[in-house]
Amino acid sequence: MVSVSAIMFADASADGEIPTELKSINVLSEGKLTPDFNPGELTSEINEFNHLPHRNYRGNSSYKFTMELPKIPFEDYASFTGCDYDPVTFELSMGSSAVEPKPKYFKIYGGDPDGNPLVMQAFCCDVVSKWSGSVGSAQATVPVSIECSMRTDNGTPAKMMSLKPVV
């Protein structure tokens, strides 16, 4: 995937079903959807007699992606962080509750190097967000960075992600 045209999300369902109603993330910084799929380091146990590996161990795997969002509605930010949002007063209250954000389902539309449309689905992501950056009209930093760590869902069979052509 070399381009991103749309990102949609919803709370992941407990039974592994794909949500029917998705919210759209309208603004993504150019080139700031960063996948980081690490299948784990390979460690070899070396035989002391012939100095060749005779047993290999694979370390922990990590599958995540990060999005940098220059603009995000408070309601969406609250859903990623687990904090409270009051739609009447438009108040975002951080630290008012110790609620963990619910796992999220993501659907990312984009294209491959040949211009063919692709869709990536991440079925169950634990989301961690970071809100930081300089304040100012000429600032270049992105205020909200969302890291989505993929894990298998509760579906049968369990699944983590899919990447397929749009038909």
C-alpha positions as CSV (number, residue, x, y, z in Angstrom):
1,M,0.0,0.0,0.0
2,V,1.6,3.3,-1.1
3,S,-1.3,5.7,-0.7
4,V,-4.2,6.2,1.7
5,S,-7.6,7.6,0.5
6,A,-9.8,6.9,3.5
7,I,-9.6,5.5,7.1
8,M,-12.7,4.3,8.9
9,F,-13.1,2.9,12.4
10,A,-15.6,1.6,15.0
11,D,-15.5,-0.3,18.3
12,A,-14.4,-3.9,17.7
13,S,-17.2,-6.3,18.4
14,A,-16.7,-8.9,21.2
15,D,-17.7,-11.8,18.8
16,G,-15.4,-10.9,15.9
17,E,-18.2,-9.6,13.7
18,I,-17.3,-6.7,11.4
19,P,-19.1,-3.5,12.5
20,T,-21.6,-2.1,10.1
21,E,-21.5,1.5,11.0
22,L,-18.0,3.1,10.7
23,K,-16.8,6.6,11.4
24,S,-14.4,8.3,9.0
25,I,-11.1,10.0,9.8
26,N,-11.2,12.9,7.5
27,V,-7.7,14.4,7.9
28,L,-4.5,12.3,7.9
29,S,-1.0,13.9,7.5
30,E,0.5,13.1,4.1
31,G,2.7,10.0,4.3
32,K,2.0,9.5,8.0
33,L,0.3,6.1,8.2
34,T,3.3,4.0,9.3
35,P,3.0,0.2,9.5
36,D,5.4,-1.6,11.8
37,F,5.1,-5.3,11.4
38,N,7.8,-7.1,13.4
39,P,7.6,-10.9,13.4
40,G,10.2,-11.1,16.2
41,E,13.9,-11.5,16.3
42,L,15.4,-14.9,15.6
43,T,18.0,-16.1,18.2
44,S,20.2,-19.1,17.4
45,E,21.6,-21.5,19.9
46,I,25.1,-22.4,18.7
47,N,26.6,-25.9,19.0
48,E,29.9,-25.5,20.8
49,F,31.6,-28.4,18.9
50,N,30.9,-27.4,15.3
51,H,29.9,-23.7,15.9
52,L,26.7,-24.1,13.8
53,P,23.2,-23.2,15.0
54,H,21.2,-26.3,16.2
55,R,18.2,-24.5,17.7
56,N,16.4,-21.3,16.9
57,Y,14.0,-19.2,19.0
58,R,11.7,-16.5,17.7
59,G,11.1,-13.5,20.0
60,N,7.7,-11.8,20.5
61,S,5.9,-10.5,17.5
62,S,4.5,-7.0,17.2
63,Y,2.1,-5.8,14.5
64,K,1.1,-2.2,14.7
65,F,0.6,1.0,12.7
66,T,0.7,4.6,13.6
67,M,-1.4,7.5,12.2
68,E,-0.6,11.2,12.6
69,L,-3.7,13.3,12.6
70,P,-3.4,17.1,12.4
71,K,-7.1,17.5,13.2
72,I,-9.5,15.3,15.1
73,P,-12.9,15.9,16.6
74,F,-12.9,15.7,20.4
75,E,-15.5,13.0,20.3
76,D,-13.2,10.7,18.2
77,Y,-10.2,11.6,20.4
78,A,-12.3,10.6,23.5
79,S,-13.1,7.3,21.9
80,F,-9.4,6.6,21.3
81,T,-8.3,7.6,24.8
82,G,-11.2,6.4,27.0
83,C,-11.7,9.9,28.5
84,D,-15.0,11.6,28.8
85,Y,-16.6,13.9,26.2
86,D,-19.8,15.9,26.8
87,P,-21.5,16.7,23.4
88,V,-23.7,19.4,25.0
89,T,-20.9,21.5,26.5
90,F,-18.2,20.2,24.0
91,E,-16.0,19.4,27.1
92,L,-13.3,16.8,26.9
93,S,-12.4,15.6,30.4
94,M,-9.1,13.8,30.8
95,G,-8.4,11.9,33.9
96,S,-12.0,12.0,35.0
97,S,-12.3,8.2,34.6
98,A,-10.0,5.3,34.5
99,V,-11.8,3.7,31.6
100,E,-9.6,1.8,29.1
101,P,-10.5,2.6,25.5
102,K,-12.3,-0.1,23.7
103,P,-10.5,-2.1,21.1
104,K,-11.1,-0.6,17.6
105,Y,-11.7,-2.1,14.1
106,F,-10.0,-0.1,11.3
107,K,-10.7,-0.2,7.5
108,I,-8.0,1.6,5.5
109,Y,-8.6,2.3,1.8
110,G,-5.6,3.0,-0.4
111,G,-3.7,1.9,-3.5
112,D,-0.7,-0.2,-4.5
113,P,2.3,1.1,-6.6
114,D,0.4,0.3,-9.8
115,G,-2.6,2.5,-8.8
116,N,-4.9,-0.5,-8.1
117,P,-7.2,0.1,-5.1
118,L,-6.5,-1.9,-1.9
119,V,-8.3,-2.2,1.4
120,M,-6.6,-3.2,4.7
121,Q,-8.7,-4.3,7.7
122,A,-7.4,-4.5,11.2
123,F,-10.0,-6.4,13.1
124,C,-9.0,-5.7,16.7
125,C,-6.6,-2.9,17.7
126,D,-5.6,-1.7,21.1
127,V,-5.2,2.1,20.7
128,V,-2.7,4.4,22.4
129,S,-2.8,8.1,21.6
130,K,-0.3,10.8,22.1
131,W,-1.2,14.5,22.0
132,S,1.8,16.7,21.8
133,G,3.4,19.4,19.7
134,S,4.1,23.1,19.5
135,V,1.3,25.6,19.7
136,G,1.4,28.3,17.0
137,S,0.1,29.2,13.6
138,A,3.2,28.1,11.8
139,Q,3.7,24.8,13.7
140,A,4.7,21.8,11.7
141,T,4.2,19.1,14.3
142,V,1.2,16.9,14.3
143,P,-0.7,17.1,17.6
144,V,-2.3,13.7,17.7
145,S,-0.5,10.5,17.0
146,I,-2.5,7.2,17.3
147,E,-0.7,3.9,17.6
148,C,-2.8,0.8,16.9
149,S,-1.4,-2.5,18.1
150,M,-3.2,-5.3,16.3
151,R,-4.2,-8.5,18.0
152,T,-6.4,-11.4,17.0
153,D,-10.1,-11.0,17.4
154,N,-12.7,-13.3,19.0
155,G,-14.0,-14.5,15.6
156,T,-13.9,-18.1,14.4
157,P,-11.4,-18.5,13.0
158,A,-9.5,-15.7,14.9
159,K,-8.0,-13.1,12.6
160,M,-5.7,-10.1,13.0
161,M,-5.7,-8.3,9.6
162,S,-6.3,-8.6,5.9
163,L,-5.0,-6.8,2.9
164,K,-6.8,-7.3,-0.4
165,P,-7.7,-5.7,-3.7
166,V,-11.0,-3.8,-3.9
167,V,-13.3,-5.5,-6.3
